[in-house]
Amino acid sequence: MLVNKNNACIIDWEVGGILPYPVSIARLIAHGKDNENYLFYMTDSDKEFALNYYYDNFIKYKDISYEDYIDAINYFLLFEYCEWIMLKEKYQEEHEIHKEYYLKAINHIKNIENR
C-alpha cells in the first residue's frame, strides 16, 4: 500500500509482470462490446480511437511502424479470442461466451488471411 497525506493506493502484485506492449490494448478491444449495459462498453469508433491513440502516444516513439503495430495487435486479439476456446476445452463446459469467442476467432483468422 502506498500512502501520503492526501491519498492511499493499493497495488495488487499477485500476477504482476512485464507483458508485451500489445496485450493491454488487445484485451480492451477483444472484450469490448457495443452494448451500454456491458462491463466493457466500446463502440467500433472507441476501439479505433484507442488503437490510434495508443500508437500515436506510445508506440511510434519506439520506431515500430503502424503496420507492424496492427499486425501485433491482430495476433494478440486472436490469442484473446482463443483463450476462451481453450477454457471451454479445459473445463469441458460450453457457454454462450465460448460460442461467441469461437466465431470471433474464426472471423479474425479470415481477416488476418485477407490482409
trRosetta pair geometry for C-beta under 8 A, 3 or more apart (Angstrom, degrees):
i j d omega theta_ij theta_ji phi_ij phi_ji
1 8 6.4 -5 -179 -172 108 95
1 9 7.0 158 -160 81 61 46
1 10 5.2 -27 -106 -100 84 69
1 11 7.5 177 -95 17 33 73
2 7 7.9 5 110 110 91 97
2 8 7.2 160 87 -157 54 46
2 9 4.5 -9 60 59 101 99
2 11 6.9 47 -7 -14 104 110
3 7 7.3 -164 -142 98 45 54
3 8 4.7 -2 -107 -110 85 81
3 9 7.6 -169 -72 24 46 63
4 7 5.7 24 49 49 90 79
12 15 8.0 13 131 27 97 73
12 16 7.9 178 115 -52 55 95
13 16 4.1 -31 -155 -18 70 134
19 23 4.2 -51 147 25 131 154
19 24 7.2 127 85 -36 133 83
20 23 5.6 116 67 -27 72 100
20 72 7.6 -133 150 -175 126 123
20 76 7.4 -151 90 -87 120 132
21 24 7.7 -59 -175 25 43 96
21 25 7.9 10 151 11 71 112
21 58 7.6 -180 -157 131 128 125
21 59 6.7 133 149 -98 149 100
21 72 7.6 36 76 134 93 147
22 25 6.1 -77 -157 53 50 100
22 26 5.1 48 154 -28 87 118
22 69 7.8 163 -87 -163 105 63
22 72 4.5 -160 -52 137 146 103
22 73 5.1 -157 -145 -89 120 54
22 75 7.7 69 104 66 161 83
22 76 4.1 175 122 -4 120 154
23 26 5.9 -67 -144 39 21 109
23 27 6.3 21 162 -20 63 108
23 76 6.0 -134 -90 -157 44 139
24 27 5.9 -56 -150 32 27 109
24 28 6.5 26 155 -18 63 107
25 28 5.6 -52 -149 35 34 115
25 29 6.3 26 156 -12 67 109
25 50 6.4 170 -147 144 98 107
25 51 6.8 114 173 -101 130 58
25 54 5.1 7 -93 -89 145 175
25 73 6.5 -53 101 -119 114 109
26 29 5.9 -61 -145 44 30 105
26 30 5.7 30 159 -23 68 113
26 73 5.6 -179 -82 -153 94 67
26 76 3.6 -116 -66 116 170 113
26 77 5.0 -136 -153 -66 101 60
26 79 7.4 43 141 55 148 101
26 80 5.6 -175 142 -27 102 132
27 30 5.8 -54 -135 37 26 110
27 31 6.1 -5 174 6 63 115
27 80 5.9 174 -100 -107 56 135
28 31 7.0 -81 -148 47 16 89
28 32 6.1 25 160 -38 60 115
28 40 7.0 -166 -154 -161 58 132
28 42 7.3 101 160 -53 84 158
28 50 6.4 -123 112 164 135 158
29 32 5.8 -50 -137 20 27 116
29 42 7.2 -112 -119 108 48 160
29 47 4.9 92 -128 -143 96 108
29 50 6.7 -169 -71 84 97 134
29 51 7.0 43 -78 -62 142 98
29 73 7.5 33 39 -176 152 113
29 77 6.5 -52 93 -102 115 110
30 77 5.2 173 -80 -140 103 73
30 80 3.7 2 -172 109 176 150
30 81 6.3 -138 -153 -52 119 73
30 104 7.6 107 -157 155 82 148
31 40 5.0 67 116 49 91 157
31 80 7.1 -112 -39 172 87 132
32 40 4.5 -105 -100 136 58 106
32 41 7.0 21 -158 132 85 10
32 42 3.0 -6 179 32 136 127
32 46 7.1 -134 168 96 151 121
32 47 6.2 178 75 -78 143 104
33 38 4.3 -2 63 81 118 173
33 40 6.5 96 14 82 73 80
33 41 6.7 -50 73 -112 67 45
33 42 6.9 92 37 43 21 73
34 41 7.4 70 -129 -160 25 69
34 42 6.9 -68 -74 90 59 45
34 43 5.0 67 -114 -111 101 57
34 44 6.8 -21 -67 -25 130 73
35 38 4.0 78 80 -15 104 115
35 41 6.4 -120 75 -113 48 85
36 41 5.5 43 -119 -125 36 144
37 41 7.8 113 32 -80 20 117
38 41 5.3 138 67 -76 86 71
42 46 4.2 -138 -159 91 78 132
42 47 5.4 92 150 -57 123 84
42 50 7.5 -31 -146 -11 134 139
43 46 4.6 107 49 0 71 101
43 47 7.2 -132 96 -3 42 84
44 47 5.6 -51 -151 34 36 113
44 48 6.4 37 151 -18 66 104
45 48 5.5 -49 -144 38 36 113
45 49 6.2 42 153 -22 65 104
46 49 5.6 -54 -148 36 30 114
46 50 6.3 31 153 -20 65 106
47 50 5.7 -53 -148 35 30 111
47 51 6.4 32 154 -19 64 105
48 51 5.8 -52 -149 35 31 112
48 52 6.3 21 158 -10 64 110
49 52 6.1 -65 -148 43 27 105
49 53 5.8 26 158 -21 67 113
50 53 5.8 -54 -137 38 26 111
50 54 6.1 28 162 -20 63 109
51 54 6.1 -61 -150 36 23 109
51 55 6.5 17 155 -13 61 109
51 70 7.7 50 -175 -101 129 82
51 73 6.8 47 -130 -136 109 169
52 55 5.7 -57 -147 39 32 109
52 56 5.9 25 160 -15 69 113
53 56 6.0 -59 -139 42 26 107
53 57 5.9 -3 170 4 64 119
54 57 6.6 -71 -135 49 18 93
54 58 5.7 -38 -176 35 59 118
54 59 6.4 46 136 -12 76 112
55 58 7.2 -86 -124 55 11 75
55 59 4.6 -51 -132 49 54 121
55 60 5.7 67 164 -37 75 94
55 66 6.0 57 -172 -116 149 83
55 69 5.4 95 -110 148 113 166
56 59 8.0 20 -4 44 19 84
56 60 6.2 6 -120 5 30 130
58 61 6.8 -91 180 31 23 106
58 62 7.6 5 148 -13 63 112
59 62 5.7 -64 -163 30 45 111
59 64 5.2 -67 172 63 94 122
59 69 5.3 87 146 -109 154 133
60 64 6.9 -112 -103 61 32 73
60 66 7.3 -3 -90 -66 101 79
64 68 5.3 -119 -175 85 84 122
64 69 5.4 104 131 -63 114 92
65 68 4.6 93 58 9 85 101
65 69 6.8 -143 97 -7 45 88
66 69 5.4 -54 -148 36 33 118
66 70 6.3 32 155 -18 67 104
67 70 5.9 -54 -147 37 29 107
67 71 6.4 33 152 -20 63 105
68 71 5.5 -51 -147 35 33 115
68 72 6.4 34 154 -19 65 104
69 72 5.9 -57 -152 35 29 110
69 73 6.4 29 151 -18 64 107
70 73 5.5 -51 -144 37 34 114
70 74 6.3 39 154 -24 65 104
71 74 5.7 -54 -151 32 29 113
71 75 6.7 23 155 -14 64 104
71 115 7.9 163 -98 128 83 163
72 75 6.0 -58 -152 37 32 106
72 76 6.4 23 154 -11 66 109
73 76 5.9 -63 -147 43 30 106
73 77 6.1 37 153 -25 67 105
74 77 5.6 -49 -146 32 30 114
74 78 6.6 33 153 -19 62 102
74 108 7.2 170 -165 -177 83 102
74 111 7.5 -140 -143 105 122 108
74 112 5.5 142 160 -96 132 101
74 115 7.7 -57 -95 -39 174 154
75 78 5.6 -48 -151 33 35 114
75 79 6.7 41 148 -21 63 101
75 112 7.8 89 -75 -117 64 141
76 79 5.3 -44 -149 32 40 117
76 80 6.6 45 151 -22 65 99
77 80 5.6 -52 -153 33 34 113
77 81 6.6 31 151 -16 66 104
77 108 6.0 -151 116 -147 112 146
78 81 5.8 -55 -150 38 33 110
78 82 6.1 27 155 -15 68 111
78 105 6.3 87 -149 -136 71 78
78 108 5.3 -174 -90 120 81 134
78 109 6.8 89 -121 -71 123 72
78 112 7.0 -9 -59 -39 135 146
79 82 5.8 -61 -142 42 29 107
79 83 6.4 44 155 -38 64 99
80 83 5.8 -42 -152 14 29 118
80 84 7.9 25 154 -13 55 96
81 84 6.6 -60 -174 29 37 105
81 85 7.2 31 139 -14 67 106
81 101 4.8 174 -159 -171 69 88
81 102 7.9 150 168 -78 100 17
81 104 4.5 -144 -125 101 128 108
81 105 3.9 173 129 -72 127 83
81 108 6.0 166 4 17 159 147
82 85 5.1 -52 -154 35 50 116
82 86 6.2 55 148 -23 74 100
82 101 7.7 -171 -62 153 18 111
82 105 5.4 100 -69 -114 70 136
83 86 5.6 -52 -152 34 33 114
83 87 6.6 35 150 -21 64 102
83 101 7.9 -78 63 176 64 150
84 87 5.5 -46 -147 32 37 113
84 88 6.7 44 151 -22 63 99
84 97 6.2 -112 -163 137 137 96
84 98 5.8 -166 150 -110 100 58
84 100 8.0 -33 121 74 157 82
84 101 3.7 66 69 65 139 168
84 102 7.8 -113 97 -43 105 63
85 88 5.7 -49 -156 30 35 114
85 89 6.7 30 149 -14 65 105
85 98 6.6 110 -101 -157 48 86
85 101 6.1 -143 -44 109 78 110
85 102 5.6 105 -92 -87 108 79
85 105 6.3 -26 -31 -15 136 159
86 89 5.7 -58 -151 40 34 110
86 90 6.0 36 152 -24 69 108
87 90 5.5 -51 -139 36 32 114
87 91 6.2 0 171 9 67 110
87 98 7.4 -135 79 -96 92 103
88 91 6.9 -77 -144 52 19 86
88 92 7.8 70 164 -98 54 14
88 93 6.6 -118 -141 74 60 53
88 94 5.6 47 -151 -99 115 66
88 95 7.6 -142 -102 23 99 73
88 98 4.1 85 -75 -130 135 141
89 92 7.3 17 -169 -72 28 53
94 98 5.3 -107 -146 57 68 146
94 99 7.3 66 -178 -43 103 89
95 98 5.4 109 55 -1 64 98
95 99 7.8 -128 103 2 41 87
96 99 5.6 -56 -156 37 42 111
96 100 6.2 44 148 -23 71 106
97 100 5.4 -52 -147 36 35 116
97 101 6.3 26 158 -12 68 106
98 101 6.1 -59 -145 42 29 102
98 102 6.2 36 153 -25 64 107
99 102 5.6 -52 -146 33 30 115
99 103 6.5 28 156 -15 63 105
100 103 6.1 -60 -156 37 28 107
100 104 6.4 28 149 -19 64 107
101 104 5.2 -47 -142 37 40 116
101 105 6.2 45 154 -24 67 101
102 105 5.8 -53 -151 33 29 112
102 106 6.5 28 153 -17 63 105
103 106 5.7 -52 -145 37 33 111
103 107 6.2 28 158 -13 66 109
104 107 6.0 -61 -146 43 28 106
104 108 5.9 28 156 -22 65 112
105 108 5.7 -58 -143 38 26 111
105 109 6.4 31 156 -22 63 103
106 109 5.9 -53 -152 31 28 112
106 110 6.7 28 151 -17 61 105
107 110 5.6 -54 -152 35 35 113
107 111 6.5 36 150 -19 66 104
108 111 5.5 -51 -148 35 36 113
108 112 6.4 38 152 -20 66 103
109 112 5.7 -53 -148 35 32 111
109 113 6.3 33 153 -19 65 106
110 113 5.7 -55 -148 37 31 113
110 114 6.3 22 156 -14 64 111
111 114 5.9 -63 -146 41 29 106
111 115 7.0 48 152 -44 62 93
112 115 5.9 -38 -159 1 35 117
